[in-house]
Amino acid sequence: MNATAPDFVVAIPARYAASRLPGKPLRLLAGEPLVLHVARRALTAGAREVWIATDDDRIATALEGAGVRVAMTSADHASGTDRLAECARIAGWSDETIVVNLQGDEPFAPAAGIRAVAELMRVGDTEMATLAAPVTDVETLFDPNAVKLVRADDGSALYFSRAPIPWPRDAFARDRSRMPEGGHWLRHIGIYGYRAGFLQRFAALPPGRLEQIESLEQLRVLEAGYRIAVGVTPEPFPPGVDTPEDLARAEAWIASGHG
């Protein structure tokens, strides 16, 4: 890292039992476990420490010699946030430690994007930070699996939704088959930054009403009155791996010289 880079840690939740891709962290990608690819991405970003928070000894074994640390966490956690809160306690991080939560199914996460989240936490008066990318096609805009967001002029998140927001009333009254003009739409990228102290407070909050309606955990933070800073990613985040089809696409991506 250079002298101005933020001092941060990366924590990667890696639960063995994934509903759509069982054993996902250990699924092979280019002959190596998926979670190992993610760990390497975190290491290249210049984190002070990289931790894998898991509930399975097989995942810990797969990471031996990779230069990362493993926190063996409970199998009963309801979310990755709860798992990382336990990881923070195991690691003994101070309340001011900047923690970047990199999802365990992001084998192509760019190092610049990981650093960007840490930098948002370093320079901003915010409880949490995340990234977004412009939406460029109408299919993504209407895809409920692609989370959209709107933000204030200062970069703070106003709302996250699975629906197209903001809704371009006049343009969509005429035609919903193509992107409206104006470039106002952002897709959320599921990478987060927080300080370790806030991570504990976040995990202790009860699920919010809007969170339960949209099935979006980050809405719990907004409902409780906290601020989430949103930056536009400096580099694209290729799709993560959540299904067997995603894994096949990731294999093809690497075979074509990427990754």
N, C-alpha and C positions, 0 to 999 in steps of 0.2 A: 504494500500500500504506500501511496505517497503521503507527504506530511499533512495534507489537508483531508485525507480520507477518514471517515468516521470509524471509531473503534466499536466493533459490533460482534455479536455472535449469531450463528445461524442454528436454528432448531428445526428438525424435520420429523414430523409425526409419521410413523410407519406402522400401521395396524395390519396384522396378517389377514384378518377376515374381512375382505372387501366383497360387497354383495354382487357386484357386476363382474368382478375379476378376482375370484378367490386366490389367496396367496400372492396378491399383486406385487408386493415389494420384492419377492424372490423370483418372479417371472423373468425369464432370460431375455435380454435385449442385446444383440450382437454378442451372445455367448456369456454375458455377465448379468448378475441380478439388477433389476431396475433400480433398486434403492442405491446401489453403488454408483450408478450414473448420476443420480441426483446429488449424492454426497460429493462427488468430484466437482460438480457445478458450484456447490457452495464453497469448496476449498479454493477454487480459482477466483472467487470473488474477493478474497482477502480477509475473510472473517478471522477474528482472533481465535475462536473455537467453533467447531462444527459438531453438533450433537444429533444423534438419532434417538427419538423417543419411541420406543416400541414395547410390545407386550409379548414378544415371542423370541425364545432363545435362538431359533434358526436364523432370524434376521441379524441378531448380534454376531453369530458365528460367521455369517456371510460378509461382515464388515471388518473382520479381523485383519489388521495390517493396512487398513485404508487411510489411516491418519485421522479418524474421527472417534468421538467418544459416544458411548451408548448408555442411555438411561433406561433401565427396565421399569416400565410403568404398568399400572393396573390394566387388566383386560376389561374393566367395567366402565371406562370413560365413555361418556355420551358423545364427545366431540374431540377434534384435534386440539382445540383450545384448552380443554381440561387436561389433556395429555401433556401439553407443553407447560402448563402451570405446574404439574408435578415434576416435569423435567427441570424447570427452573429451580424448584426447591432442592432436588437432588444435586444439581450443579452448584448450588450455593451462590448464584449471581446476586449482586447488590441490586437494590430497587432501581438504580439509575442505569443499569446495563441495557443497552439497545439490543433487542432480540428481533431477528428477522425470521418469520415463520415461512419456510419454503415447503410447499406441499410435496409429499413423497412420491407423487406421480408426474413430476415435472423434469424429465431427464434432459431437456434442452433449454432450461431456464438460462437466459444470458447473464453472465457475471455483471454486466453493466446495470441490468435491472435490479439485481439483488443489492448492489451498492446504492442504487438510487433510492430504494426504500429506506436504507439506513441513513442516508443523507437527509431525507425528509424529516426523520426523527431528530437528527442532530441540530438542524437549523430552525426547526419550527416549534411553536408553542402548541403542541398537539399531543393527544393521548395515544394516537394510533395513526398509521400511514399505510397506504396501498397504492397500486398502480392501475392505469387504464390505458386502453388503446382506441384509436378512432374506429368506428363502425363504418365499413365501406360498402356493404351489400345489404339489401333489404331482407335476405334470408336470415342473416344474423340478427338483424333488428327484431324480427318476429320470433326468433328461436328462444323458447323459455329456458333452455339450458345455457344460453349466453346471457349473463347478467349485465344489465345496463345500469348506468348511474348518471346522476346530474350533480353538478358541483357549483358552489358559489364563486363569486369573483376572486375570492382569496384562496381558492383551491380546496376549500372544505367540502366534503360530501354533504349533499342535501338529502339524497335518497338513493337506494339501490332497489332495482326491481327486475323481475323476469319479463315484464311487459316493456314495450317500446316507450321509453321516456327520453326527452319530452315528446308528447304526442303532437305531431304537426297537423293541426286540425284541417286547415284549408287544403294542404297538399294531399293528405290521405282521403279527403272527401272526393278529390278528383281521381286519384290513382294510388293504390297500395302495392303495386307490382314493382316499383322502382324506388330508389333512394331519393328523398326530397333534397333540394339544394340547401346549402347553408352549413353543412358539416358540424351539426350540433350534437352528434351522438357518440357516446363513449361506451365501450365494453369493459367490464371489470376484469382485471387479472387477479387471480386468487393468491396473491402474496401479501403478507402483512408485516408491519413493523410496530413494535411497542417497547416501552421500557418494562423491565421485569416486574416492577411493582404494580404497574397497571395491568399486566397480564394476570396477576393474581386477583385483582378487583374484577376484571372482565369475567374470569371463570366463575367468580362467586355471584355474579348477577343472575337473577332469575330470568328464564326465557321471556322475551318480550312478545307482545301481541302481534306486532307487525312481523317480527321474526318468524312466528309460527304460521302466519298467513302465507308468507312468501318462501318459507324454508330457507332463510338467509340469516346466518348467525351474526353477521356484521350489523344488521339492523338493531340488534340488542344494544349496541354501543350508542347509536344515534338516539334510540328511544330513551336511554338513560341520561341523555344530555351531554355526552362527550363528543369530542371533535375527531374526525378522521380526515387527515390530509390526503389528497389524491394528486399524484403526479402522472404525467403521460410518460409511458415507458420509453427509454432512450433507444431500445432495440426491440424488435418483435419477439414475443414469446410463442414459439411453435406450440401446437396443441399438446396437452398432456395425455396421459395414458389411463383410461378408465374402463375400457372394454377390450375384448379380444381383437376387435377391428382396429382400435387405436394402436394396439401393440403391433399389429401387422403394418400399419402405416408408419410407425416409428422405425421398424426394421427397414422398410423401404427408404425412409429418410436417411438413415445411416448408410445404407448400401449405395445411395446416390452421391455420397461424399460429404454429407452434412453430419452434424452431431459432434 
